[in-house]
Amino acid sequence: MLDWFRRLRKVSQKLSLPSRDSAAGRSQVQLNPSKLTPRPQIYLSTLACLFDLVAETLEDQGKLAPSSTLEKAQLLVADEYRSRHKELSTMIAKLGDDLIDLEQSSEDRLNLLFERTAGANWFENLMQLYLVVGMLEDSARRVSKGLSPARRLRVEEMLSDSSLEKFAKKTLEAHIAEAESNGAVLAMFGRAIIADALLEVRDSVNLSNLVTFEPGTDKTHRSREEFKALEPFTSELIANHAIRMDYLGLTA
């Protein structure tokens, strides 16, 4: 896993962010994302939980925004995520499942992730959303390939919306331009939180098609083998993470 983080520093500072529909990977070994797709109920509930948590975080943090203009813009993004959560809830209900029961495991994991990656101020919390949510949505978009065509199309439409990314990028760029020290702090923060995002990526996908273990397998060995099997997939996510950092003029 440490090798992946070392490779972050080798990504060119001149890379441009690929389209959100691009599946072009940077690893020579390809991994079909559809092999990682959980059951539709699990996939949709995890994504619904993420959208709900993003909306809640944006609403809570909006109260601490440096200006009323930023607060209003942030709440508009929160409304978009609320709308997506509501639509996914309807999709899950049509499958005959209770969203509350399905979301519990995902909610516990994501709440812990957001707690671990929380920043010390409003700008760091916006950086958290920009990077962590950016990676999780990138992963979800790729893994959606294993859904039925109709569900995949709608989910991809939801994930193609870049309102949070645009808001965060514009706001963080302005903050970084105010003082060189602002960029240094955010760069360090961004490097510190990405490992936790990768753990959630691992826990949100279906690994049963890639690796199996005997009962009682050592937890450390299990984790190492899971990440090894996922490396072609996570390498693409890490490369896009580095590009998000580059967007802000920061080194991953």
Disulfide bonds with the S-S distance in Angstrom:
none
